[in-house]
């Protein structure tokens, strides 16, 4: 007897579950139909401008579609109306506009990549030049230090050899071969490296 009490309740629950499943299936079907008609709308398939004719054209497209021909006419009509309402979006995001935008962005990306590669090359050249400049300055510094050391050594050696740093005589000495030689030592100013 207690089971008889639960049977009607269980039947109502099963009906609710079935109607929920049907609603879920119907919404999936509407979404699938809308996706198909919206894709056709983005490809500029439809030409009618008035609302009635535009919805009718979309409905005809959905009925002729091989994947959607088994759906209920009510679902197809809802999808056609939804597509007409979102016609502005389909026009704005039309396939050819999307393709143009993608090709433009691809071209810009290629330009940025080319610029970055040139920038990397310029950075490498700049670093190489800095390193080279540092090496040249270091070599000049070493050469200058060696020259100063050589001058200091010569200053020490010259008096020992009996040669004065500057000879006071202005005259020229005659040698046996008849060539004139200047016996003065003139200190040269250090020359900066170019």
RALIN-V281071 format. One record per pair of residues at least 4 apart in sequence whose ideal C-beta (glycine too) atoms are under 7 Angstrom apart, sorted by sequence separation. I is the first residue (numbers start at 0). J is the second residue. D is the distance in whole Angstrom. If there is no record, write none. Layout:
# RALIN-V281071
<<I	J	D> <I	J	D>>
This chain:
# RALIN-V281071
<<2	6	6> <5	9	6> <6	10	6> <7	11	7> <8	12	7> <9	13	6> <10	14	7> <11	15	7> <12	16	6> <13	17	6> <14	18	6> <15	19	6> <16	20	6> <17	21	6> <18	22	6> <19	23	6> <20	24	6> <21	25	6> <22	26	6> <23	27	7> <24	28	6> <25	29	6> <26	30	6> <27	31	6> <28	32	6> <29	33	6> <30	34	6> <31	35	7> <32	36	6> <33	37	6> <34	38	6> <35	39	7> <36	40	6> <37	41	6> <38	42	7> <40	44	7> <49	53	6> <50	54	6> <51	55	6> <52	56	6> <53	57	6> <54	58	6> <55	59	6> <56	60	7> <57	61	6> <58	62	6> <59	63	6> <60	64	6> <64	68	6> <70	74	5> <72	76	6> <73	77	7> <74	78	6> <75	79	6> <76	80	6> <77	81	6> <78	82	6> <79	83	7> <80	84	6> <81	85	6> <82	86	7> <85	89	6> <86	90	6> <87	91	6> <88	92	6> <89	93	7> <92	96	7> <93	97	7> <94	98	6> <95	99	6> <96	100	6> <97	101	6> <98	102	6> <99	103	6> <100	104	6> <101	105	6> <102	106	6> <103	107	6> <104	108	6> <105	109	7> <106	110	6> <107	111	6> <108	112	6> <109	113	6> <110	114	6> <111	115	6> <112	116	6> <113	117	6> <114	118	6> <115	119	6> <116	120	6> <117	121	6> <118	122	6> <119	123	6> <120	124	6> <121	125	6> <122	126	6> <123	127	6> <124	128	6> <125	129	6> <126	130	6> <127	131	6> <128	132	6> <129	133	6> <130	134	7> <131	135	6> <132	136	6> <133	137	6> <134	138	6> <135	139	6> <136	140	6> <137	141	6> <138	142	6> <139	143	6> <140	144	6> <141	145	6> <142	146	6> <143	147	6> <144	148	6> <145	149	6> <146	150	6> <147	151	6> <148	152	6> <149	153	6> <150	154	6> <151	155	7> <152	156	6> <153	157	6> <156	160	6> <174	178	6> <39	44	4> <40	45	6> <47	52	4> <48	53	7> <70	75	6> <92	97	6> <157	162	5> <47	53	4> <61	67	5> <62	68	6> <174	180	6> <157	164	6> <45	53	6> <67	75	7> <171	179	5> <172	180	6> <47	56	5> <171	181	7> <172	182	6> <45	56	5> <45	57	6> <62	75	6> <61	75	4> <44	60	7> <166	182	5> <58	75	6> <61	78	6> <166	183	5> <58	76	6> <61	79	6> <165	183	6> <165	184	7> <164	184	6> <36	57	5> <39	60	6> <58	79	4> <57	79	4> <162	184	7> <36	60	6> <36	61	6> <54	79	5> <57	82	5> <35	61	7> <54	80	6> <57	83	6> <32	61	6> <35	64	6> <54	83	5> <53	83	5> <35	67	6> <50	83	6> <32	67	5> <32	70	6> <28	70	5> <32	74	6> <36	78	6> <40	82	6> <32	75	6> <36	79	6> <29	74	5> <33	78	4> <37	82	5> <28	74	5> <32	78	4> <36	82	4> <40	86	6> <29	77	6> <33	81	5> <37	85	6> <41	89	5> <25	74	6> <29	78	5> <33	82	6> <40	89	4> <43	93	6> <41	92	6> <37	89	6> <41	93	5> <42	94	5> <41	94	5> <139	192	5>>
